[in-house]
């Protein structure tokens, strides 16, 4: 009755004390094979089983965020279609919001899924499908090769963007996607993705690397390898820089690039 409580058990979670949450997800969309996620404010989490009384971890503490600005996120219960949808606080020092009447923001809503990997079930996050309704003009839809020493491919883009890139790295040591002055760097031979002085390390080597980037006026959200790795950043984009550039270093790479201009979510 939410007034009288009975102690059942404790779940050990080193250093996690804020915004706890415990929720169940199917593995690979199989409702007969589920795990439970024990969540903390940092996005660190444990994956295991829960019998209604005791949570038993079956993983070490795992990360869900590799950027600088996502914290204290929570998920919704009872979403009509059964999805587990998350939204996070893009905590910042306020420097991304010059001359604005606010100094914080939220992430885009993301759908959580558990997918089986070589390391066991792992949490994936992806922008909710409803965001695709904001797509307007397709600014870029090209496949091309990038060669060492070749000038960057450059495209004129808008302010609000939804970018999809598929990269076959070949022999390239780095592929750089410069988004309105902010470089996102993929180093395939090292298994590294870099942005804003932070990095994802230990990514699996793959013949094809995919990344989706959502660009708002004061934020950049990156979803790599179908959402296995996420990086969230508050950033005051230069309003006068409306260019997208991409180039390769150390060898040839093949790229397929789709760039959509987004409408505002606010009705006028």
PyMOL commands that set and color helices and strands:
alter all, ss='L'
color gray80, all
select helices_A, chain A and resi 129-134+225-227
alter helices_A, ss='H'
color red, helices_A
select strands_A, chain A and resi 21-27+30-39+45-50+55-57+71-75+84-90+105-106+110-117+120-127+135-146+153-156+161-168+174-179+182-187+192-195+198-200+209-215+219-224+229-234+243-249+253-262
alter strands_A, ss='S'
color yellow, strands_A
deselect
rebuild
show_as cartoon
